[in-house]
Amino acid sequence: MTLDPVHFEGIARLARRISQDVDDTDHEAFAERVWAEMLDPLVDGGTTLLEPLGDQRRRRVDAETVALAKPGFEAVHGLDAGTITPTTFKNGLTMDLAHAAMAAAPSDLDLHRGRSVVAAVHSADATAQVLHEDWTVEDEGYFRSKTVEAPRVSRFSERVVSALALYLAESEHALSNADVVDELLVLDGPIYPKAMLRWADRDPELADLLYDADLPRTVVENYLHLVERFVDRDVPLIGLVKNPASKSITRAVRSKGANAPWVDDATFFSRVLDPDPEADPGERATDELTCTNWFRSRGGPDRILSTAGDALGLERSLPDEDYEVAFAAVYDPRDDLLYRVEAPVGLVRDEDRRERLLRYVVSEVAAERGPPKPVAKADELARIGREERTSLREELAEAFDTERKRAYDEKRWGVV
């Protein structure tokens, strides 16, 4: 214990002094104004960043009632990928390894057995040669793996290998199993590789990779092919984003000279969807879930694959607007969590389908108090546990005939 009770009380007094200048009621009122007056459509710099698909509205539903409702789909598949997190070795290699799995509800043990593993490697040595290989298939065809070399960068090597391993494993596993999905596929996360698409606005070196490097472009192309496959078959594909990080609405509101007093768009939607906004923290009504209508999004990383972007110059077989991102927000007051449901516009033009998909997600969130069951199962299958990560890192170090580069925080905090 490094803080005595007097220290805690001093910190609490400091917080109380800060909070006296913040009127949360004003925040709620402004969020309501933005909802009512600025989203149909939201235009910034001549570009329509956001507009409703159908009528703009908010809805609330009794949590217990919707949890007991029929799901609307008899068979749903979920897909997720997990990584060991980027690891740097003393020989100059930085590597991440991702492991993708698909789950089904009702369960399909053969499907659950199938895995795709990708190791992405970055070398600080310009003379080093990293093995390029096709897929290696084992376990009677259920397990396949490959190694890829990440494009060389002067910075951001950990960020690059992590994104490439994760999204390549996820997209390849989704494409190889797409035809087993007849009713609905739910990705654990967005429908496109958002962490990579954000490179376009983060740093010129990262942006150049999206336009000039083969591997990042292949990853984005995989997701375009996935959308095309599901649109051609007219089978719904959605993504469930558990930690939405978009700031498109927030930035657009601020660009108009207004004060958007929330951190990001998820906070904004949480405010306008709160079924009991005047309640004190801890006393919020939790018997109802709320949601928005669907919106078409062209802001932030969604811009690149929209009609306002250039799709990185990649070839596409569908009309450009079919690839645009549509989303709806779902708020669960029981845990004060907001979920973002995404789908390609080409798959949610029909109002009945939008309604059916949103009802499914709301029903599952109500029943599971979290992601739909197939997504939770896929997460369980794909997750690489703490002890497994440690063992894999040591195995890799031995294979590379080197040691893992360690940091003091590992000694201080026991970080693995």
Buried (B, 14 or more C-beta within 10 A) or exposed (E): EEEEEEEEEEEEEEEEEEEEEEEEEEBBEBBEEBBEEBBEBBEBEEBBBBBBBEEBEBEBBEBEEBBEBEBBBEBBBBBBBBBBEBBBBEBBBBBBBBBBBBBBBEEBEEBBBBBBBBBBBBBBEEEBEBEEEEEEEEEEEEBBBBBBBBBBBEEBBBBBBBBBBBBBBBBBBBBBBBEBBEEBBBBBBBBBBBBBBBBBEEBEBBBBBBEEBEBBBBBBBBBBBBBBBBBEEEBBBBBBBBEBBBBBBBBBBEEEEEEBBBEBBBBBBBBBBBBEBEEEEEEBEBEBBBBBBBBBBBBBBBBBBBBBBEBBEBEBEBEBEBBBBBBBBBBBBBEEBBBBBBBBBBBBBEEEBBBBBBBBBBBBBBBEEBBBBBBBBBBBBBBBEEEEBEEBBEEBBEEBEBEBBEEEEEEEEEEE
